Amino acid sequence: MNTNIKMYRKKSAQAMRPYVDGEDLTGVSVSAEDTPEIGGMIAIGDDNDAKWYVSKTFFSENYELLEESGVTKWRVILQLS
């Protein structure tokens, strides 16, 4: 066992919006092993150009909603997309 391996948590927040069933995913990166479904999310990069699909399972296991006061800047980005 490698003793240099340690567990790390991301410090950053990620802007996301819900996936809408049947939506056109042109311009959204979707991994070959993912099948978009309700409960999945579309992540939006800081530059507002990069978008990728986050599966329902990965999202529920790895993300939680930030308090409203902490996401003010993301509202502007989401309104532009």
C-alpha atoms as an extended CHARMM CRD file, in Angstrom:
* protein
*
        81  EXT
         1         1  MET       CA              0.0000000000        0.0000000000        0.0000000000  PROA      1               0.0000000000
         2         2  ASN       CA              1.2610000000        3.4600000000       -0.9220000000  PROA      2               0.0000000000
         3         3  THR       CA              1.4510000000        5.5610000000        2.2640000000  PROA      3               0.0000000000
         4         4  ASN       CA              1.6410000000        8.7950000000        0.2280000000  PROA      4               0.0000000000
         5         5  ILE       CA             -2.0180000000        8.5010000000       -0.7920000000  PROA      5               0.0000000000
         6         6  LYS       CA             -4.3270000000       10.8020000000        1.1560000000  PROA      6               0.0000000000
         7         7  MET       CA             -7.9550000000       11.8480000000        0.8010000000  PROA      7               0.0000000000
         8         8  TYR       CA             -8.7060000000       15.3640000000       -0.5230000000  PROA      8               0.0000000000
         9         9  ARG       CA            -11.9180000000       17.3530000000       -0.8180000000  PROA      9               0.0000000000
        10        10  LYS       CA            -12.5330000000       20.0360000000       -3.4290000000  PROA      10              0.0000000000
        11        11  LYS       CA            -12.6310000000       23.5740000000       -2.0480000000  PROA      11              0.0000000000
        12        12  SER       CA            -14.3660000000       25.1290000000       -5.0220000000  PROA      12              0.0000000000
        13        13  ALA       CA            -18.0230000000       25.4680000000       -5.9000000000  PROA      13              0.0000000000
        14        14  GLN       CA            -19.4590000000       24.2710000000       -9.2200000000  PROA      14              0.0000000000
        15        15  ALA       CA            -22.2700000000       25.9760000000      -11.0870000000  PROA      15              0.0000000000
        16        16  MET       CA            -24.8280000000       23.4240000000      -12.3130000000  PROA      16              0.0000000000
        17        17  ARG       CA            -28.3730000000       23.2120000000      -13.5780000000  PROA      17              0.0000000000
        18        18  PRO       CA            -30.6930000000       20.2120000000      -13.8660000000  PROA      18              0.0000000000
        19        19  TYR       CA            -30.6920000000       18.1010000000      -17.0190000000  PROA      19              0.0000000000
        20        20  VAL       CA            -34.0510000000       18.3490000000      -18.8090000000  PROA      20              0.0000000000
        21        21  ASP       CA            -35.3220000000       15.0490000000      -20.2390000000  PROA      21              0.0000000000
        22        22  GLY       CA            -34.7380000000       14.9170000000      -24.0010000000  PROA      22              0.0000000000
        23        23  GLU       CA            -32.8440000000       18.2300000000      -24.2380000000  PROA      23              0.0000000000
        24        24  ASP       CA            -30.3430000000       18.8290000000      -27.0300000000  PROA      24              0.0000000000
        25        25  LEU       CA            -26.8970000000       18.1620000000      -25.5580000000  PROA      25              0.0000000000
        26        26  THR       CA            -24.9530000000       19.7120000000      -28.4260000000  PROA      26              0.0000000000
        27        27  GLY       CA            -22.0260000000       21.4980000000      -26.7990000000  PROA      27              0.0000000000
        28        28  VAL       CA            -22.2710000000       19.4320000000      -23.6010000000  PROA      28              0.0000000000
        29        29  SER       CA            -19.5870000000       16.8050000000      -22.9700000000  PROA      29              0.0000000000
        30        30  VAL       CA            -21.1410000000       13.4520000000      -22.0020000000  PROA      30              0.0000000000
        31        31  SER       CA            -18.9250000000       10.4770000000      -21.0780000000  PROA      31              0.0000000000
        32        32  ALA       CA            -19.4840000000        7.3400000000      -23.1360000000  PROA      32              0.0000000000
        33        33  GLU       CA            -20.5300000000        5.4250000000      -20.0100000000  PROA      33              0.0000000000
        34        34  ASP       CA            -23.2220000000        7.9840000000      -19.0760000000  PROA      34              0.0000000000
        35        35  THR       CA            -26.8330000000        7.9810000000      -20.2490000000  PROA      35              0.0000000000
        36        36  PRO       CA            -28.4310000000       11.3500000000      -19.4590000000  PROA      36              0.0000000000
        37        37  GLU       CA            -31.4220000000       10.9810000000      -17.1410000000  PROA      37              0.0000000000
        38        38  ILE       CA            -33.6370000000       13.0490000000      -14.8820000000  PROA      38              0.0000000000
        39        39  GLY       CA            -31.6380000000       13.8350000000      -11.7380000000  PROA      39              0.0000000000
        40        40  GLY       CA            -28.4250000000       14.3470000000      -13.7060000000  PROA      40              0.0000000000
        41        41  MET       CA            -26.9150000000       17.8320000000      -13.8860000000  PROA      41              0.0000000000
        42        42  ILE       CA            -25.2170000000       20.0270000000      -16.4790000000  PROA      42              0.0000000000
        43        43  ALA       CA            -22.0700000000       21.5620000000      -14.9910000000  PROA      43              0.0000000000
        44        44  ILE       CA            -20.9950000000       24.9650000000      -16.3040000000  PROA      44              0.0000000000
        45        45  GLY       CA            -17.3450000000       26.0460000000      -16.3430000000  PROA      45              0.0000000000
        46        46  ASP       CA            -16.1150000000       29.4070000000      -15.0890000000  PROA      46              0.0000000000
        47        47  ASP       CA            -15.7110000000       30.6250000000      -18.6680000000  PROA      47              0.0000000000
        48        48  ASN       CA            -19.3800000000       29.7310000000      -19.3870000000  PROA      48              0.0000000000
        49        49  ASP       CA            -18.3060000000       27.8590000000      -22.5500000000  PROA      49              0.0000000000
        50        50  ALA       CA            -17.3870000000       24.4670000000      -21.1080000000  PROA      50              0.0000000000
        51        51  LYS       CA            -20.3890000000       22.3420000000      -20.1590000000  PROA      51              0.0000000000
        52        52  TRP       CA            -20.4710000000       18.7110000000      -19.1150000000  PROA      52              0.0000000000
        53        53  TYR       CA            -23.0090000000       16.1870000000      -17.9010000000  PROA      53              0.0000000000
        54        54  VAL       CA            -22.7810000000       14.9040000000      -14.3110000000  PROA      54              0.0000000000
        55        55  SER       CA            -24.6310000000       11.6500000000      -13.7170000000  PROA      55              0.0000000000
        56        56  LYS       CA            -27.4360000000       11.4340000000      -11.1810000000  PROA      56              0.0000000000
        57        57  THR       CA            -25.4760000000        8.9600000000       -9.0370000000  PROA      57              0.0000000000
        58        58  PHE       CA            -22.1980000000       10.9180000000       -9.0750000000  PROA      58              0.0000000000
        59        59  PHE       CA            -24.0430000000       14.1510000000       -8.3250000000  PROA      59              0.0000000000
        60        60  SER       CA            -25.9860000000       12.7370000000       -5.3680000000  PROA      60              0.0000000000
        61        61  GLU       CA            -22.8580000000       11.1250000000       -3.8950000000  PROA      61              0.0000000000
        62        62  ASN       CA            -20.5050000000       14.0900000000       -4.3250000000  PROA      62              0.0000000000
        63        63  TYR       CA            -22.3980000000       17.3890000000       -4.2510000000  PROA      63              0.0000000000
        64        64  GLU       CA            -24.5990000000       19.3530000000       -1.8880000000  PROA      64              0.0000000000
        65        65  LEU       CA            -26.3030000000       22.6900000000       -2.4360000000  PROA      65              0.0000000000
        66        66  LEU       CA            -24.4510000000       25.7620000000       -1.1480000000  PROA      66              0.0000000000
        67        67  GLU       CA            -26.2550000000       28.3540000000        0.9150000000  PROA      67              0.0000000000
        68        68  GLU       CA            -27.9560000000       30.9690000000       -1.2720000000  PROA      68              0.0000000000
        69        69  SER       CA            -25.6440000000       33.7570000000       -0.0650000000  PROA      69              0.0000000000
        70        70  GLY       CA            -22.6280000000       31.8510000000       -1.3940000000  PROA      70              0.0000000000
        71        71  VAL       CA            -23.8080000000       31.5080000000       -4.9810000000  PROA      71              0.0000000000
        72        72  THR       CA            -24.6520000000       35.0750000000       -5.9920000000  PROA      72              0.0000000000
        73        73  LYS       CA            -21.9920000000       35.2840000000       -8.7230000000  PROA      73              0.0000000000
        74        74  TRP       CA            -23.2400000000       32.0250000000      -10.2860000000  PROA      74              0.0000000000
        75        75  ARG       CA            -26.6950000000       33.4960000000      -10.8770000000  PROA      75              0.0000000000
        76        76  VAL       CA            -25.1580000000       35.9450000000      -13.3620000000  PROA      76              0.0000000000
        77        77  ILE       CA            -23.2900000000       33.1730000000      -15.1810000000  PROA      77              0.0000000000
        78        78  LEU       CA            -26.3730000000       30.9530000000      -15.3880000000  PROA      78              0.0000000000
        79        79  GLN       CA            -28.5070000000       33.7870000000      -16.7350000000  PROA      79              0.0000000000
        80        80  LEU       CA            -25.9990000000       34.2630000000      -19.5650000000  PROA      80              0.0000000000
        81        81  SER       CA            -26.0510000000       30.6180000000      -20.6550000000  PROA      81              0.0000000000
